[in-house]
Amino acid sequence: MSHTAHMEHLGIGIGWRPEIAAAVEALPGIDWVEAVAENLCAGHLPDSLVRLRARGVTVIPHGVSLGLGGAERPDAKRLADLSERVEALGSPLVTEHIAFVRGGGPLTASPTLEAGHLLPVPRTKDALRVLCENVRIAQDCLPVPLAVENIAALINWPDEEMTEGQFLAELVERTGVRLLIDVANLHTNHVNRGEDPATALDQLPVEAIAYVHVAGGVERDGVWHDTHAHPVSAPVLDVLAELRSRVRPPGVLLERDDNFPPTAELAAELDTIRATLAGTTPDVTSTNVQPEAVTEPEANGTSAPTDPARQRLALAQTALLSALVAGTPAPEGFDSRRLGVQSRALAGKRAEVVAKVAPDIPRILGGGYRAAFLAYAKYRPMRAGYRRDALDFAEHLLIADLPEDAAARRELTLWWRDRSGAHPPRRATRMVRAARSVLVGR
């Protein structure tokens, strides 16, 4: 398919989440919404999204699990699922992140590690080469144009060869991909990595912007955490104003993922965004931006120059991810203190998401849930999705004869047995013996 920079006018939108579905439907002046693609089932769309679409509100699926910045090529099944959601929603485009989310696997001859979060890609020639090929693969498989998002980061890769703006500009030039620019992430990288948002905006091709994200966060001990759970701050709005002074973005969307405020507060934040955008902006006319003619051997994805780049990137990303989620030493050149902050943030996110997908576990464990999960997560990486993580955590506790309260242990065992299926997971014999002792002996 042809990918051009002719941008769909979207207007003002908000991230759709089940917890605020009613509020989103009630908000005035909402032109479009964005929904996390992996949380949708194409054959059973939430009633709220169906009603919004019937009103003419555009819905855009926002992917979080492709890992386009990873060393492996995009998974065909994930791309097919994303395409299915695009078709079901009738979306004009689809978005993902410039990030890696897993490591290990065949390229490193090691078990796959899941981050459970978006991690930054090194801004190197190797990483750019791999990212461009992955983006082209995704573009060829998706039924609508793709836009990719810059992410927030707590850590710096050593020996980077490009700034963020240069990296994004090269990506657009080589692939023709559109950009989803998150101004909150630009602010995050300003605080955490010393990168000037205005410089990044000067260097990136603003005519390739499909839309913009705005979100809140909080600063703790000199580190900015992009929480999506706090009001949008003045510095983030300042970055939005910087962007607006360069281009009138086709769409701007408010993200909120947790600690949801009343509808009136969401409406007030949207009004503030509208006011920020009301200044005079240049009318940048989008022209057709085709990817450059690629004559490098990497274009077909099978030649020798691409494979070493993937191998090097795989080893580097796996070493970093292992330090973050499995307690291995920090790779050379990284700030070990900052890696500790990122590691704790990843573990905390795992604890929060497991509590959401398996709310019975924190109910059964009570006040001891978070400490128990963080102790478990310190040396036990996530090996699949969050539901598998919840089962593995429960299994870990039961093998250790925890929780100590017999009634809670019996309830957790029943929960695990009900969800683990006919064939218990790893360490099956020991697990079954522990389960039987709880169910029969207590």
C-alpha positions, 0 to 999 in steps of 0.5 A: 500500500502507499504511505503518504503524509496526507493527514486525517484531521482528527481534532480533540480526543481522549484516551478511551478506557473502560473505567471512564467510558461513561465520562468519555461519552458525556464529554462535550466536543470529543472528536475522536478516541484512542483505545489500547488495541490489545484490550479489544476483541474485534468480534466483541467491541465494548458497547461504549465504543460501538455507541461512539462510532455510531455518533461518528466519533473516530476510534484509533487502536493504539498498540503496545506489544509489537515491540517494533524497536526490538531485535526480532522481526514483528510477530505475524500473529500480533500484526494480524490481530492488530489489522483485525481491530483496525478493520472492526473499528473502521479506523483511518490509521493505527499507532504503535511505539518506538520501543522494545518490550522483550528480549532473549529468544532465538537471536541470543539462544536464551529464554525470552524475557518480557518487560511488561513495559515500553523500553527505549531503543538505542539511537544507533545505526544498528537500531535504526536499521532494524527499526526501519525494517520492522516498520516496513514489515508492519506497514506492508501487513497493516490495512491503514497507515501506521504512526509510531510514538516516541516514548518516555525513558528513565535511562540513557543508552551509552554511545548513542549516535543520534539525538531523538529528533535526528533518529525520528527524522531518519526513520521517517525519511527511510520508511515514510512512516507517520509520527505520533508525538507525545509531548509529555514524553519529550518533557520526561526525557528533558528531565530524565535525560537532559534532552531539550524538547525544542531541539527535538521539535526543530529536528523532526519532520513536523509535517509527518505528525499524525497526532499528538499525545498529552499526559500528566506525570509527577517528579520524584527525587529528580526523576520524572515519572510519566504516570498518566495518572496525574493532571497535565502539568504546565511544562508539558503544556509548554512543550505542546505550545512549542510544537503548536508554534511549528505546526498545527497538529491534525489531532491532539489527545489527552491520555489518562490511564489511572487515578481517574478524576471526575468528568468535570476535571477531564473536561477542564483539562481538555479546555486547557489543551484547546486554549494552548492550541488556540495560538497562531500556528503555521499552516504546514501543508503536508505533501506526499512523503514516500520512503526513500528508495532503499538499495541497501541489502537490508531492505528485503530482511534476509541479507547478511548486513541486517542479521549482524545488526539484529544480533548485536541489538538482541544481545544489547537489549537482552543484557539490559532487560535481564538487569532490569527484570532478573537481577543480573549486573548492569551492562557496561556504560549504564548508570546503575542507580538509574537502572535501579529506579527503572527496575523498581518502576517495572516491578511496581507496574507488574504488581499494579497490572497483576492486581487488575487482571487478577483482583482476587490475589490482592484480596486474598493476600490483603496488605501483604500483596505488594511486598510479596509480589515485589519480592517475587518479581525481583528475580523472576521475569515475566515469561508471558502476559500478565495473566500468566504472571498472576498464575506464576505468582500464585504458584510461587506462593503455594510452593513456599507454603504461603500465605501463612494463613491456612484459609487464605492459602486454601482460597489461593489454591482453589483460585490457582486450580480453577485457572491453571487448566487440566495440566498444571504449569511447571514444577507440576508434581510438587505443585499438585502435592502442595495443592492436595495437602492444602485441600485435603489436610486443612 
